[in-house]
Amino acid sequence: MNKARRTVTIHDVARVSGMSIATVSRAFNNPELLSPEARAAIGSAVAVLNYRPHVAARRLRGSRTNLILVVVPSLNPYFLDIFAGCEAAAKAAGYGVLVGHSERDLARERDYVEQVAAGRADGLILVTTVGSYDADDISRMPPTVIALDVGEHTDLPKVRIDHVRAAEMMTNYLVDLGHRRIAHIMGSHGSSLTTHRRDGFARALAGRGIALDPALCLPGDFTVEAGAAAAAAIVSMEEPPTAVFAANDQTAIGAVRHFKSVGWRVPEDISVVGFDDGRLAAMASPAVSTVHVPTYQIGFGAIEQLMLLLSSQAIERDLILEAELVVRRSAGPPRRHRPSPST
């Protein structure tokens, strides 16, 4: 029986070429810093081992496609605003931009990474990551910058907001209004955005001495439908919360619609807030209080960092932009009593 072929790693290239792992990694990412002899030795080892020959050869030759691939988890306006920022910055730098849609699927995301590594584009922007990338993964990747948020244990350059701190800020806003029983409608399972925003919610409650009730952490998936389903569960509770913090604006809008459909007024009977400050938040009735995420600026900044990376200049490995609380009309002080749901 034939044994499965072992995956060739950067350690193998270092061993065969007689170079250190750091030197091999530098050859793939900053080949101009090495001597011609070192590049030749590493290029020979790459060919012998068949270690990503396309990306290695392209990087060692220094050829460019003048294209950037931007991978988004979905094609909703929120992520497309980030793409718009990417496109504007890339155009200013003389690059074209391609868009890929991962559908939050790890295999699709890694396939896009492989395509760029094979030379179909010069660099990659991952708008939130599905998976994590360890040191060996990163050594084999094309120049890459994360935009918006990143999975755990991923040491790739990133441009983002502090989602934990922003969610904590929003939760504290509700507590300052007088709310003590607050529900959180979460995002999609497995999303780092879900994890970080839930962690900020929990951290704010703990910091204010409020016990976290697991029954008030409701499942969701960042959609209007999920917000409506969670609101229906809240309405049926024996002791419902006085406020709801939704993981994003679409979820908040879905919750508001359901509460209004059963006769609960927002914010008089229950407060509802969101996250992202997407285009629909200000147009909802009532307009939704939320956290403003500078999506366009995140995309623009991610390309700027990638351009520095491509030109072997120093970059900010974790560039954090400011999120802002946007107070509109969907939240207010808690009421002592609220009407029963209409039938």
C-alpha positions in Angstrom: 0.0 0.0 0.0 1.4 3.4 -0.9 1.9 5.9 1.9 0.3 9.3 1.6 2.8 11.9 0.5 3.9 14.2 3.3 3.3 17.9 2.7 6.5 19.7 1.9 7.1 22.6 4.4 9.3 25.6 4.6 11.5 23.5 7.0 12.3 21.2 4.0 13.2 24.1 1.8 15.6 25.4 4.5 17.2 21.9 4.9 17.7 21.3 1.2 18.9 24.8 0.4 21.2 25.0 3.4 19.6 28.2 4.5 17.8 29.2 7.7 14.0 29.2 7.9 14.1 33.0 8.3 16.2 33.4 5.2 13.8 31.1 3.2 10.8 33.1 4.4 12.6 36.3 3.5 13.2 34.9 0.0 9.4 34.5 -0.6 8.4 37.8 0.9 11.4 40.2 0.4 13.7 38.5 -2.2 15.5 41.8 -2.9 17.1 41.6 0.5 19.0 38.4 -0.3 22.1 37.8 -2.4 21.7 36.3 -5.8 23.5 33.1 -4.5 21.0 32.7 -1.7 18.0 33.2 -4.0 19.4 30.7 -6.5 19.9 28.1 -3.7 16.4 28.5 -2.4 14.9 28.5 -5.9 16.7 25.2 -6.6 15.3 23.7 -3.4 11.8 24.9 -4.3 12.1 23.2 -7.7 13.5 20.0 -6.3 10.8 19.8 -3.6 7.9 21.1 -5.7 7.2 23.6 -2.9 4.7 26.0 -4.3 6.8 26.4 -7.4 4.6 29.1 -9.0 4.6 31.5 -6.1 8.2 30.9 -5.3 9.4 31.4 -8.8 7.2 34.5 -9.3 8.4 36.0 -6.0 12.1 35.2 -6.7 11.8 36.7 -10.2 10.0 39.8 -8.9 7.3 39.8 -11.6 3.9 41.4 -10.9 0.4 41.1 -12.2 -0.8 44.5 -10.8 -3.9 42.8 -9.4 -5.2 42.4 -5.8 -7.8 39.8 -4.8 -10.2 40.9 -2.1 -12.1 38.0 -0.4 -15.4 38.9 1.3 -17.5 36.5 3.4 -20.8 37.6 1.8 -21.9 40.1 -0.8 -24.0 42.3 1.5 -23.5 46.1 1.4 -21.5 46.1 4.6 -18.7 44.1 3.2 -19.0 45.7 -0.2 -18.3 49.1 1.5 -15.0 47.6 2.6 -14.4 46.4 -0.9 -15.1 50.0 -2.2 -12.4 51.3 0.1 -10.0 48.6 -1.2 -10.8 49.5 -4.8 -10.2 53.2 -4.3 -6.9 52.7 -2.7 -5.8 50.1 -5.2 -6.7 52.3 -8.1 -4.7 55.2 -6.6 -1.7 52.8 -6.4 -2.1 51.6 -10.0 -3.6 48.2 -9.2 -6.8 46.5 -10.3 -9.0 44.6 -7.9 -10.7 41.3 -8.1 -13.4 40.1 -5.6 -13.9 36.6 -4.2 -16.8 35.3 -2.2 -15.9 32.8 0.5 -19.5 32.3 1.9 -17.7 31.9 5.3 -16.4 28.5 4.1 -12.9 27.6 5.1 -12.2 25.5 2.0 -13.2 28.3 -0.3 -11.1 30.8 1.6 -8.0 28.6 1.4 -8.7 28.1 -2.3 -8.5 31.8 -2.9 -5.2 31.9 -0.9 -3.9 29.2 -3.2 -4.9 31.1 -6.3 -3.0 34.2 -5.3 -0.1 32.1 -4.2 -0.1 30.5 -7.6 0.5 33.9 -9.2 -2.9 35.0 -10.3 -2.6 38.2 -8.2 0.1 40.0 -6.3 -1.6 40.2 -2.9 -4.6 39.3 -0.9 -7.1 41.1 1.3 -9.1 38.8 3.5 -12.2 40.6 4.8 -12.6 38.6 8.1 -11.1 35.1 8.2 -12.9 31.8 8.6 -9.8 29.9 9.6 -6.6 30.5 11.5 -3.2 30.5 10.0 -0.1 29.3 11.9 3.5 30.3 11.3 4.1 27.7 8.6 0.9 28.7 6.8 2.0 32.3 6.8 5.4 31.5 5.5 3.8 29.9 2.4 1.1 32.6 1.8 1.3 35.5 -0.6 1.4 39.0 0.8 -1.8 39.2 2.8 -3.6 41.7 5.0 -6.8 41.1 7.1 -9.5 43.7 7.0 -12.2 44.1 9.7 -11.6 41.1 12.0 -9.4 38.0 12.4 -9.7 34.5 13.8 -7.8 33.4 16.8 -4.0 32.7 16.6 -3.5 34.4 13.3 -0.4 36.6 13.1 -1.1 38.3 9.8 -1.1 42.1 9.3 -4.6 43.5 10.0 -6.6 46.7 9.8 -9.6 46.6 12.1 -11.6 48.0 15.0 -11.5 46.6 18.5 -14.8 44.7 18.3 -14.6 43.6 22.0 -14.1 47.2 23.2 -16.8 48.5 20.8 -19.4 45.9 22.0 -18.4 46.8 25.6 -19.0 50.4 24.9 -22.5 49.7 23.5 -23.5 47.5 26.4 -22.3 50.1 28.9 -24.5 52.7 27.1 -27.5 50.5 27.8 -26.5 50.0 31.4 -26.0 53.8 31.8 -29.6 54.2 30.6 -30.7 52.1 33.5 -31.0 48.6 31.9 -29.9 45.6 34.0 -31.6 42.7 32.2 -30.1 42.9 28.7 -30.4 40.2 25.9 -27.7 39.7 23.3 -28.7 38.3 19.9 -25.5 36.7 18.6 -24.1 36.4 15.1 -23.2 33.3 13.0 -21.7 30.3 14.8 -18.0 30.1 14.2 -17.6 33.8 13.2 -14.8 35.7 15.0 -17.1 38.8 14.8 -19.7 36.8 16.8 -17.1 35.8 19.4 -15.6 39.2 19.9 -18.9 41.1 20.1 -20.3 38.5 22.6 -17.1 38.8 24.6 -17.4 42.6 24.8 -21.1 42.2 25.9 -20.0 39.8 28.7 -17.1 41.9 29.7 -19.3 45.0 30.1 -21.8 43.2 32.3 -19.0 41.8 34.5 -17.5 45.2 34.8 -20.8 46.7 36.0 -21.5 43.9 38.5 -24.3 42.4 36.4 -24.6 38.6 36.2 -24.7 37.2 32.7 -27.9 35.1 32.1 -27.1 32.5 29.5 -30.8 32.3 28.6 -30.5 35.9 27.3 -27.7 35.0 24.8 -29.8 34.1 21.8 -28.6 32.4 18.6 -28.5 34.3 15.4 -26.7 34.6 12.0 -26.5 38.3 11.3 -29.8 38.3 9.4 -33.2 40.1 9.7 -34.9 36.7 10.1 -32.6 35.8 13.0 -33.5 39.0 14.7 -37.2 38.4 14.3 -36.8 34.8 15.6 -34.9 35.9 18.7 -37.4 38.7 19.4 -40.2 36.1 19.3 -38.4 34.1 21.9 -38.0 37.2 24.0 -41.7 38.0 23.8 -42.5 34.6 25.2 -40.2 34.8 28.2 -41.7 35.0 31.6 -39.3 37.7 32.6 -38.2 39.3 29.3 -35.2 41.7 29.1 -35.7 45.5 29.0 -33.1 45.9 26.2 -31.6 44.0 23.4 -28.1 44.3 22.0 -28.0 42.7 18.5 -24.7 41.6 16.9 -25.4 43.7 13.8 -27.9 46.2 12.4 -29.8 43.7 10.3 -30.5 41.6 13.4 -31.6 44.6 15.3 -34.0 45.7 12.5 -35.5 42.2 12.5 -36.0 42.3 16.2 -37.6 45.8 16.0 -40.1 44.6 13.3 -41.2 41.7 15.4 -41.6 43.7 18.6 -43.7 46.2 16.8 -45.8 43.4 15.2 -46.9 42.2 18.6 -47.6 45.6 20.0 -44.4 46.4 21.8 -43.1 49.9 21.2 -39.4 50.6 20.6 -37.9 52.1 22.7 -40.8 52.8 25.1 -41.4 49.1 25.9 -38.0 47.6 24.9 -34.8 49.2 23.7 -32.9 47.7 20.7 -29.4 48.5 19.6 -27.2 47.2 16.8 -23.6 47.2 15.5 -22.0 48.3 12.2 -23.9 51.4 11.3 -24.9 50.0 8.0 -27.0 52.0 5.5 -30.4 50.6 6.8 -29.8 51.5 10.5 -30.5 55.2 10.0 -33.6 54.5 7.8 -35.3 52.1 10.1 -38.3 53.1 12.2 -37.2 54.1 14.7 -33.6 54.8 13.6 -31.3 52.2 15.3 -28.7 53.2 17.8 -25.5 51.4 16.8 -21.7 51.2 16.7 -20.2 52.9 13.6 -17.6 50.8 12.0 -15.5 52.8 9.5 -15.8 50.1 6.7 -14.6 52.2 3.8 -11.5 53.4 5.8 -10.7 49.8 6.8 -10.7 48.7 3.2 -8.6 51.7 2.1 -6.2 51.2 5.0 -5.8 47.5 4.2 -4.7 48.2 0.7 -2.3 50.9 1.9 -0.7 48.4 4.2 -0.6 45.8 1.5 1.2 48.3 -0.9 3.8 48.8 1.8 4.2 45.1 2.2 4.6 44.6 -1.6 7.3 47.3 -1.6 9.1 45.8 1.4 8.5 48.8 3.6 7.6 48.7 7.3 3.9 48.3 8.1 1.7 48.5 11.2 1.0 44.8 12.0 -2.2 45.6 13.9 -3.7 48.9 12.8 -6.8 49.6 14.9 -9.2 52.3 13.8 -11.7 54.0 16.1 -15.3 52.8 16.4 -18.0 55.3 17.5 -21.3 55.1 19.3 -24.1 56.4 17.2 -27.1 57.3 19.3 -30.4 57.5 17.5 -34.0 56.7 18.7 -34.2 53.0 19.4 -33.0 53.0 23.0 -34.2 54.7 26.1 -34.6 54.1 29.9 -36.4 50.9 30.9 -40.1 51.0 31.7 -41.5 49.4 34.8 -44.3 47.7 32.9 -44.9 46.8 29.2 -48.1 45.7 27.4 -48.8 42.1 26.9 -48.2 40.8 23.3 -51.2 41.1 21.0 -52.7 37.9 19.7 
